[in-house]
Amino acid sequence: MATGAGWAPARPVERNGAPRGGGARSKSVAPGPRRPSPSPARSRPVADHSGSADSCRVRVAVRLRPKNSEDLAHNADFDSYVELQPESKRLKLKKNNWSCESYKFDEVFSENASQKRVYEAVAKPVVESVLEGYNGTVMAYGQTGTGKTYTVGRLGKDDPSERGIMVRALEHILSSLSFETDWVAISYLQLYLESVHDLLAPEKTNIPIVEDAKTGEVSLPGAAIVEVKDLEHVFQLLQIGEANRHAANTKMNTESSRSHAILIIHLQRSTRRKEENSSSLYIDRRDTFPDDLPLVLKSKLLIVDLAGSERIDKSGSEGHMIEEAKFINLSLTSLGKCINALAENSPHIPTRDSKLTRILRDSFGGTARTSLVVTIGPSARHYSETSSTVMFGQRAMKVVNTMKLKEEVDYEILYKKMEREVDQLTSEMERQQKVIRSEKMQMDKRLKESERSFHDLRMTSNMQIESLEKEKRQLESAVKKLTQDLDKERGQNNLLSKHVTELENLLDENKQQQQLENLSKTKFLTDATKEHEKEMGELLRKLEEERCCSSSMKDRMSVLQQQLCDAQSSAQESMARELEKKLTKATEEFTIQVQSLKEKVSELISEKELIYDELKSTQEKVQQEMSQRQGLEDQIVRLKPSVSDNCAEESQTSRSMVRSGSGLGNTAFVSKSGKLREALSGQRGTISKIFEEVGLPNVLALLKSEDLDVQIHAVKVVANLAAEDVNQERIVEEGGLDALLSLLQTSENTTIHRVTAGAVANLAMNGSNQGLIMNKGGARLLANVASKTDDPQTLRMVAGAIANLCGNEKVHLMLKQDGGIKALLGMFCSGHTDVIAQIARGIANFAKCESRMISQGHRKGRSLLIEDGVLTWMVAHSTMFSASTRRHIELAFCHLAQNEDNTCDIIASGGIKELLRITRESPREDTRSLAKKALDSNPAFLREIQ
C-alpha cells in the first residue's frame, strides 16, 4: 500500500497471518434490509461546518508530499516546480521558469501539514454530517507514491499523531455515540482486478453490487458487517484488512497498492438522542412522522483509498503487475469520465463503466457529503501526472450533491412498546375480572340472605294471618250467640205486648159491663173498679218495667253490635295495617337492595365490555401493523431483484415519450447521434433565450393569440419549458395549466392538440400537478381529443398523459368517471405501436397502484379496470405486441390477480390460462414469480387448475 517515499517510515505488512479481533460480531448482509423496512428519505437543510455557502459541493483539498532523497537527486536544478499558497488556498505549477498555472482549492496542505490538521479540515465536517444522519464520503486520489494511503489508512497505533483519516473518523464516531441506543459497524473491501473482495473475510470474493432503483442506494450483499465498540477492536480489524490487501514493490513505491480499498462505516442512531443534540435540524419532523413513533437515523460513511495511477515505463511493472496496472488505470479513467460528465452537467453519467464508479455513485452527484484529497509529489519528473491530478481535483469541485436525510420508523421498538401496553391491559383486565368475580360472589351471597329473610318474613306473616282469622271466627260465634239471645228477648216482648193488649181488651169489656150494671151495682163496680184500677196500675207498672227492660236490652244489643263491629273493624284494620306496613317496609328494602345489586352488576358488565373492546381494538391495531410490516418486507424481497431494471425501463420509456411529444419533434428527435444532440442543445438554448427576454406571462399570453402560427409556437415553448421540473411550478402558478386545458377544449387544430397534450403530459409527471389536472377536467378533455382525432402522434401524446395520471392512486376513481380508462382502450383502434405501448404502460401503472392500495388496506372491492372491460381486452391481446408492451400487460395482469375480489372475473374471462402462460413463457423472472404467487395464494385458482 502506497505510503509515499519520504513521507513517513514504511509500514510492515503481515502476509502470513493477521491478528484476530476479540469479540467481533460479523455477519453477512442479505439482499433485504437488516432492520424493518425504511421510510422514504427526506431532503433537509444541512449545516455548513466550514462556513462556506456551497456546503453541498464536493470539497477538494490538495496535499504535497515531502521530498525524499530520490526527488532531491533528480531535481537539483529545478526543485520548486510546485508553489503552495496556503493563505490564499492556491497552488501554482511551473512547467518551466517562464510558464506557470495557478489553481484554487478548498484547502492547500504543505509538506509540513499534520495528520490532525488534514483530518479536521477534510474529513471532520463529513463525519459530523454522518453523525447527523447523512451519507458521507472521504476519498484520496493521486499518482502512485504520493501518500494517499498514509493520509487515509495510516494506523498510527504506536504514535497517535501519525493516525490517518480512517482511524480518526472511527475514533470520532465512537466518542459521539451512546451504545445503549446507537449502533456502528464496518465493512472493509478492496476492488482488485474489477472484482470486489472482502478484506475482513478473504474467502468472500466477487461480491455483487446491487442498486436500488427507487432510492438509488448501493449495497454489497454478502460483505461482512462487523459491529465495533472500542478503538482497540478497530485497530484489530484494520490490521486484518491491511494484511489481506494486495500490494507490490515498484520503482516508484516499495509498497504500491494494487487495489482500491473501501472502508464502509454503517451508523444507526436514535432520533430522540439526536434531537437533544441538534434540535434545530428537526423542526419539521412532525410534518412527516407522528410524535409518538420511535425514529432512527441511518447513515453510511465511505473512506476510499484509491490505488495510484501509474505509467508502466516509470513504475517498471512486469507480468501480472501490468494486468493490475491496466485495471487500476481503467477504473480511474472511468471515475474521471463520471466527474467530467457531472462537472459539465451532461445528461448521461457513465457510472456503469466500472465497479468503482458504481460503488461511488452516491458520492459524486448523489446524496452524500463528499470530500476529496488529491496528493501530489514534489518531483518535476512527474509534471504531467501532477497536472492531471490537479485538473481532476478542479473538475471534482464543480460536482454538486443533494444531501438527503435517511430517517426511518423503528418498528422493533414500536412493537415492543405495543406488546408492553397489551400486557398491561391484559393484566389490568384480569385484575378487574377478579374484582368483578369477587363482587359478584358477594352480591350473590347478599341476594341469598335477602331471599332467606324474605322467606322468614313471609312465614311470620302467614302465622299472624292465621291467628287473626281464628280470632275472627271466635268473634263471629259470639256475635251469633248474642243475636240468638236478642231474638229470645224479642219473643218475650211480643208475648208481653199481646198480654197487655188482651188486658186492655178485657178492660174495655169490663167498662162496658160496668156501664150496663152501673145502676145496680155502682158500689160494687166502684169497688171492683178501684180493684181493677189497682190491678191495672200494677200491670201498667209491670208493662212499663218490661218496656224499660226491653229498651235497655235494645240499647245493650245495639252497644254490643257496635262493640262487635268496632272490635271487628279495629282489630282487622290494625292487624292488617301493621302487617301491611311490615310487608311494605320489607318489600321496599328488598327492592332497593335488588335494584342496587342490578345497577352494580350492569356497571361491572359495561366496564368489562369496554375493556374487552379496548383490548380488541389494540390487538387489531397491532395485528394490522404486523401484517403491513410483513407485507412490505415480503414485497421488497420479492421485487428488489427486478425493480431496478423495470423502473429504469419504464422511466426511460415515459420520459422519452413525454420529451419527444412536447411539440418539437418525434422519436428520432431523442436519438443519440451528435448532430441531433447539438440541434436539441441549440433549440433549448434558443427557447431559454426567448423565455428570458420575453418572460413567462407574455409567453402564456400568446396562447390566446388569434394567429394560429403564433399559438402553435407559444405552445411549443411552454411544452419545452414544462419538460424541465424547475419550470413546472411557475407555469402552473402563472395560469399555464388553465391556458393549455382551454386550448384542448376550444381549438380544432391537430397540431395544437398534439403539442398541448404533450405539454400536459410533461406537467402530469409531477405528482402535485396530477390532482390539479383532474380537478380542472383534464382527463375528460384528453378523452374528448382522443375521440376526435386519428393522428397517431396526437394519440400517443394523449395516451402518455393519461398513463402518467394512472400512476396516482388518489385520482383513479375520478379518472374512471371522466372516461380516461375507456379513452385508453379506444385508442387501441389506431393500431400504432407507440400508442399501444403507452396504453399498456398506463394500464400497468393503474393496476400496480391499485394493488398497492388494496394490500395496504386503503381500498376494497372489484378493480375499476375490470368494470371498464380492460381485463377482457388484456386476455384477447396479451400476445400480439412487442416484448416491452407485452411485459406491461403481463405485469398489470399479475397485479389484478393479487386482488381476491377479481377472482370470478379472471376465471370467467379465461385468465387462468394467461397466468399459467406467464409463469412459463414470461422473459422476466420477477413477473413469473408474481404470477406464480397469485396462483398459489388463491384457492379458487388452484381448484380451477386442478
Stockholm file with secondary structure:
# STOCKHOLM 1.0

chainA/1-946         MATGAGWAPARPVERNGAPRGGGARSKSVAPGPRRPSPSPARSRPVADHSGSADSCRVRVAVRLRPKNSEDLAHNADFDSYVELQPESKRLKLKKNNWSCESYKFDEVFSENASQKRVYEAVAKPVVESVLEGYNGTVMAYGQTGTGKTYTVGRLGKDDPSERGIMVRALEHILSSLSFETDWVAISYLQLYLESVHDLLAPEKTNIPIVEDAKTGEVSLPGAAIVEVKDLEHVFQLLQIGEANRHAANTKMNTESSRSHAILIIHLQRSTRRKEENSSSLYIDRRDTFPDDLPLVLKSKLLIVDLAGSERIDKSGSEGHMIEEAKFINLSLTSLGKCINALAENSPHIPTRDSKLTRILRDSFGGTARTSLVVTIGPSARHYSETSSTVMFGQRAMKVVNTMKLKEEVDYEILYKKMEREVDQLTSEMERQQKVIRSEKMQMDKRLKESERSFHDLRMTSNMQIESLEKEKRQLESAVKKLTQDLDKERGQNNLLSKHVTELENLLDENKQQQQLENLSKTKFLTDATKEHEKEMGELLRKLEEERCCSSSMKDRMSVLQQQLCDAQSSAQESMARELEKKLTKATEEFTIQVQSLKEKVSELISEKELIYDELKSTQEKVQQEMSQRQGLEDQIVRLKPSVSDNCAEESQTSRSMVRSGSGLGNTAFVSKSGKLREALSGQRGTISKIFEEVGLPNVLALLKSEDLDVQIHAVKVVANLAAEDVNQERIVEEGGLDALLSLLQTSENTTIHRVTAGAVANLAMNGSNQGLIMNKGGARLLANVASKTDDPQTLRMVAGAIANLCGNEKVHLMLKQDGGIKALLGMFCSGHTDVIAQIARGIANFAKCESRMISQGHRKGRSLLIEDGVLTWMVAHSTMFSASTRRHIELAFCHLAQNEDNTCDIIASGGIKELLRITRESPREDTRSLAKKALDSNPAFLREIQ
#=GR chainA/1-946 SS CCCCTTTSCCCCCCCSCCCCCTTCEEEECCSSCSSSCCCCCEECCCCCTTSCSCTTBCEEEEEECCCCHHHHHHTSSCCCSEEEETTTTEEEEEEETTEEEEEECSEEECTTCCHHHHIIIIIHHHHHHHHTTBCEEEEEEEBTTSSHHHHHHCCCSSCGGGCCHHHHHHHHHHHHCCTTTCEEEEEEEEEETTEEEESSSTTCCSCCCEECTTTCCEECTTCEEEECCSHHHHHHHHHHHHHHSCEECCSSCTTEECSEEEEEEEEEEEHHHHHHHCGGGGTTGGGTSCTTSCEEEEEEEEEEECCCBCCHHHHTCCTHHHHHHHHHHHHHHHHHHHHHHHHTTCSCCCGGGCHHHHHTTTTSSSSSEEEEEEEECSCGGGHHHHHHHHHHHHHHTTCBCCCEECEEECHHHHHHHHHHHHHHHHHHHHHHHHHHHHHHHHHHHHHHHHHHHHHHHHHHHHHHHHHHHHHHHHHHHHHHHHHHHHHHHHHHHHHHHHHHHHHHHHHHHHHHHHHHSTTTSHHHHHHHHHHHHHHHHHHHHHHHHHHHHHHHHHHHHHHHHHHHHHHHHHHHHHHHHHHHHHHHHHHHHHHHHHHHHHHHHHHHHHHHHHHHHHHHHHHHHHHHHHHHHHHHHHHHHHHHHHHHHHHHHHHHHHHHHHHHTSSSCCGGGGCCCHHHHHHHHHHHHHHHHHHHHHCHHHHHHGGGCSCHHHHHHHHHHHHHHHTSHHHHHHHHHTTHHHHHHHHHHHCCCHHHHHHHHHHHHHHTTSHHHHHHHHHTTHHHHHHHHHHHCCCHHHHHHHHHHHHHHHTCGGGHHHHHHTTHHHHHHHGGGGCCHHHHHHHHHHHHHHHHHHHHHHHTTSCCSSCHHHHTTHHHHHHHHTTSSCHHHHHHHHHHHHHHHTCGGGHHHHHHTTHHHHHHHHHHHCSCHHHHHHHHHHHHTCHHHHHHHC
#=GC SS_cons         CCCCTTTSCCCCCCCSCCCCCTTCEEEECCSSCSSSCCCCCEECCCCCTTSCSCTTBCEEEEEECCCCHHHHHHTSSCCCSEEEETTTTEEEEEEETTEEEEEECSEEECTTCCHHHHIIIIIHHHHHHHHTTBCEEEEEEEBTTSSHHHHHHCCCSSCGGGCCHHHHHHHHHHHHCCTTTCEEEEEEEEEETTEEEESSSTTCCSCCCEECTTTCCEECTTCEEEECCSHHHHHHHHHHHHHHSCEECCSSCTTEECSEEEEEEEEEEEHHHHHHHCGGGGTTGGGTSCTTSCEEEEEEEEEEECCCBCCHHHHTCCTHHHHHHHHHHHHHHHHHHHHHHHHTTCSCCCGGGCHHHHHTTTTSSSSSEEEEEEEECSCGGGHHHHHHHHHHHHHHTTCBCCCEECEEECHHHHHHHHHHHHHHHHHHHHHHHHHHHHHHHHHHHHHHHHHHHHHHHHHHHHHHHHHHHHHHHHHHHHHHHHHHHHHHHHHHHHHHHHHHHHHHHHHHHHHHHHHHSTTTSHHHHHHHHHHHHHHHHHHHHHHHHHHHHHHHHHHHHHHHHHHHHHHHHHHHHHHHHHHHHHHHHHHHHHHHHHHHHHHHHHHHHHHHHHHHHHHHHHHHHHHHHHHHHHHHHHHHHHHHHHHHHHHHHHHHHHHHHHHHTSSSCCGGGGCCCHHHHHHHHHHHHHHHHHHHHHCHHHHHHGGGCSCHHHHHHHHHHHHHHHTSHHHHHHHHHTTHHHHHHHHHHHCCCHHHHHHHHHHHHHHTTSHHHHHHHHHTTHHHHHHHHHHHCCCHHHHHHHHHHHHHHHTCGGGHHHHHHTTHHHHHHHGGGGCCHHHHHHHHHHHHHHHHHHHHHHHTTSCCSSCHHHHTTHHHHHHHHTTSSCHHHHHHHHHHHHHHHTCGGGHHHHHHTTHHHHHHHHHHHCSCHHHHHHHHHHHHTCHHHHHHHC
//
